[in-house]
Amino acid sequence: MKAILLFDTVNDLIFSKWDDDFLERMKSFNGQEKDVNITDNHHISQLLSPIITSQRVMAAQFSNTYTSMQCKDNTTIVFDELLDHVLMIICEDRVDDAQRELMDCKTLVQHICGQNMNLLHSQVYREWLSVLLESRGKGDSIPGASGVIGESGATAAALSALKTISKEIKWSHPHYHLLLYVGDKMLALYSSRGCEDLLPPDLILLSIQCIAAQEYWSEQQEEEKTTLCDDIHLPWLSTENSAIVHLISSAGRACIPHSMHLAPLDTRIVFVVLIDMEMRDVGVSVQMSSQILSNLRRLLLQRNLEMLPNTLDSLEQALKKTTDALRKNKSNSNLCARLTSRMLELRKSCNTTTPLTPETTATAMQTALEAVIEQLKPDIPSLKMKQPLKELRNLLTPYIDFLKVKAMRYFTLESVPDGGSLTLHKYVEEFPGLIHFIYIDRGTGRFLAPDMADCVDMLTPDTVREIVSRATSAVREGYGACVWRRGALHVCAVRWFERRGSSVRPSAPPHPAAVRALPPPGDICAAFYRQLVELSFPEESCVCVKELVCVHVGLVPPATAVQQARALAHAVIDLAGDDHHHLL
């Protein structure tokens, strides 16, 4: 049973995705008969309104937020808020797994809508979000990590081909990224000079977009029994398979507008064009202003006057950044004046007696910010991609068949600097009893894992995901290493910190209770690992988290499994090209 729900500011259900088991559960509420039709959003909103109202009241009036509820029938309900909208997941999963999925859902909503949540009133955006949620679990990547595949020849050829065709596309903006995805893994990335680097969450979000596109194109091919065509339209994008998406800022929020264009190169090989719309400063500052204003309105409901002056100061600073960014982008000067005047009215109504109440002026400020958000919906540039795609195929012809085979594998090995590879046969010989391993660099969002094709009978994808979930649960409890048995398998998972290639330990490890209070690990934005580093190294930078999960046959003693994990960590880091004056 699972339902993903999104309620707007007046508790109307604007997005829903559920299964039949959820509907059967809803029919049992309030003595509903089995044949009663409750499949529309209105009926579901009525049945769940007491829970939503309770969550809003506790959060707004008593500052007593709760993020989850567990019922006696094993039903789990998790909540989150996004700009006064409530996201909810009702399922029978563990709380951590449900919260992780809810965090990813929130990231996907921001990714396609930015801060304009009203876009979800459109059927096109609802369908877009629905296919992305379905594609989230279809990729090969470890949750929270993005893999790179291919051997050095294919990677170098792909990068050279992207650089060549970049000269033939007429760009309306100077900053852009060209990417090639095979399955859900990025093969090559070419960025123009002066571009902001893509963060690991951006690559994961783009991989989910590619999975959704590949699934649709594959279905269309099977139905029409035709070869792959460039002009197969994705119904949730424009006629040119383009759309405005919002990438992640350094603060972990999706608020930077980019134009995305997807084109099929071959089966499960997707060419992605990402154009920076030059509105980074506006997006980041408006996101900050909207969040502070939301907090201010909550303080007004609570009548918490002690926090009001500092919040007003923070809002004024954020609005100044917003107006400066708007002027830099040569936006409407009247809009900047409107924001400034609304801020003066809000401060005056909060500090003195005026005919307007603070709540009224806060609503007026929200309306002004919504006008700024409208500025973050730029026109999608039109790209003439027919000839560049043709040339890209010609340049990659020697590698297409190789990449198509790689795309059908579950886990594949990352390319290595010397062109070598670590085959299943090699690491089985060197580490007797070892079936599979996964090396994850949470700092760069990449993972390294061998091909699973030869051991698929012993390890299914679901088994691997369950093992990784168990490993992240141990990390959440504050452990640096853990060993356990799972049927005929023996698993060893270790986690450590690195700074510039050398392992480091925190001078004062964070309390386990503080670690458990963090969001669950493994979401798209890697919030857990970012906050864990801040807790462990409060005044340091350049520290990243790395993890290694080894799967052995059950006959291997625990001590031997740990020793092999240490030796394997050295070997894997050599392959990944990391400096390793440390270890474990």
C-alpha positions, 0 to 999 in steps of 0.5 A, a space after each residue: 500500500 502506498 499513496 503520495 499526496 500533495 496538499 496546497 495552502 487550503 488543504 486541497 489535494 493538487 497531486 496524488 499517486 496511489 495504488 488499489 490497496 490504498 483505496 481499499 483502506 480509505 473505503 474502510 474509514 467512517 464505515 464506507 461501503 466497498 462499492 462507494 467510489 472515493 477515487 477522486 481527490 475531493 473524497 480523499 481530501 475529506 477523509 484525510 483533512 483531520 490529519 492535515 489540519 492537525 499537522 498544520 495546527 501543531 506546526 503553526 500555532 504550537 511550534 510542535 512539528 511531528 514528521 511521522 505517525 505509526 498506526 497499530 495496523 503497520 501503516 506509516 504516515 510521514 509529512 513534510 512542508 514546502 512553501 506552506 504546502 504539505 507533502 504526505 506519504 502513506 505506506 507500510 514501509 519503515 519510517 526512514 524509508 518513507 521519509 527518504 522517499 518523501 524527501 526525494 519527492 519534495 526535491 522532484 517537485 522543486 526540480 520541475 516546478 521551482 517555487 511555483 507550486 501552482 504549476 501542479 494544477 496542470 495535468 502536464 506537470 502532474 503527469 511529469 511528476 508521476 513518471 519521475 516518481 516511478 523512474 526514481 526506483 528504476 535506475 541502477 544507481 545506489 540511492 544518493 549516488 550517481 555512477 559513471 560507466 564505460 572504458 576509457 576509450 568510450 569516455 574519451 570519444 564521447 567527450 570529444 564528440 560532445 565538444 565537436 558538436 557544441 560548435 554547431 549548435 546555435 546557443 541563445 545563452 553562453 553557458 551550457 552543459 552537454 551530457 551523455 547518459 547510458 541507462 541512468 549513468 553519466 558517460 560524459 559531460 562537456 561544459 562551456 567556459 565559465 559554467 557553474 559546476 553541476 552538483 551530484 544531485 543535479 546529475 541524479 535528477 537528470 538521470 531520473 529524467 533520462 530513465 523516464 524518457 527511455 521507458 516511454 521511448 521503449 514503450 512507443 517502439 514496442 507498440 509501433 514496432 518501429 526503430 527509435 526516432 528523434 521526433 518521438 514526443 514525450 507528453 510531459 515536455 514540449 514538442 521539442 522534448 524541452 522544459 525548464 527545470 531547476 537545479 540544486 544550489 549550494 544550500 541544497 534547494 532546487 531553485 536555479 532555472 535551466 532549459 533542458 532538452 532530451 534527445 535519443 541517440 540510440 536504445 537507452 542512450 540519451 543526449 542531454 542539453 542543459 542551458 543556464 538561463 542566467 537567473 541563478 541569483 534571482 532564483 536563490 534569493 527568491 527561495 530564501 525570501 519565500 522561506 523566511 516569509 513562510 517562517 514569519 507568517 508562522 511566528 505571527 500565528 504563534 504570536 511569538 513576538 520575541 523572534 519577530 525583529 530578527 526574522 524581519 531583519 533576515 527578510 529585509 536582507 533577503 529581499 535586498 538580494 532579490 531586488 539587486 538580482 532583479 536589477 542585474 537581470 534588467 527586470 521590471 523596476 516597478 517590481 523592485 519598488 513594489 517589493 521594497 514598499 511591501 517590506 516597509 509596510 510589513 515592518 511598520 505593521 509589525 512594530 506599530 499600530 496601523 490600519 493593516 494587520 501584519 497578516 494582511 501585509 504578509 499576504 501582500 508580500 507573498 503576492 509580490 514574491 509570486 510576481 517575482 516567481 513568474 519572472 523565473 519562467 523564461 521562454 524555452 530556447 528552440 534548438 535545431 538538433 537534427 544535424 548535431 545528433 546525426 554527427 554525434 551518432 557518426 562520431 560514436 558509431 564504433 562504441 554504440 554497440 558496446 554502450 548498448 550492452 553496458 546499458 542492459 547490465 545492472 551494476 557496471 564498473 566506472 572507467 579508470 585512469 589507466 584504461 584497465 578494469 576490475 572484472 568479476 573474475 579478478 576480484 573473486 580470485 584475490 578475495 575468496 568468498 567475496 561476491 559483490 562490493 559497492 564503493 560510494 563517494 558521498 562527496 562527489 556522488 559517484 559509486 564504483 561497483 563491478 558488473 553483477 551479470 555473473 552473480 545475478 542468481 545470488 544477488 538480485 537488485 532488490 537484495 542489493 538495495 535492501 543491503 544498502 538500506 540496512 547499511 545506511 540505517 547503521 550509519 544513522 545510528 552512529 556506527 562507523 562499521 557493521 557486520 551482519 548475516 543475511 541468509 547465506 550472505 555475510 555483509 560488511 559495511 564501513 564508513 569513514 571521513 576523508 580530507 584531500 585523500 587522507 582519512 580524518 577523525 572528528 576531534 569530538 564525535 557527534 552524539 548518537 542522538 544528534 546523528 539520529 536526529 538528522 534526516 535519513 541518509 541516501 536521499 537525492 540531495 544527500 542532506 544527511 551526509 552534508 549535515 553529518 560533516 557539519 556536526 563532525 567537523 564544524 570549522 573545517 571544509 573539504 571533508 567528505 564521507 566515503 562508504 564501502 559495502 562488501 557482500 561475502 558468502 555466509 561461510 566467511 568468518 567475520 574477521 576475514 570479511 573485515 580484513 578483506 574489506 580493508 584490502 579491497 578499500 585500498 584496491 578500489 581507491 587505486 582504481 578510482 584514482 584517489 590518493 590514499 595515505 590512510 585507511 580505515 
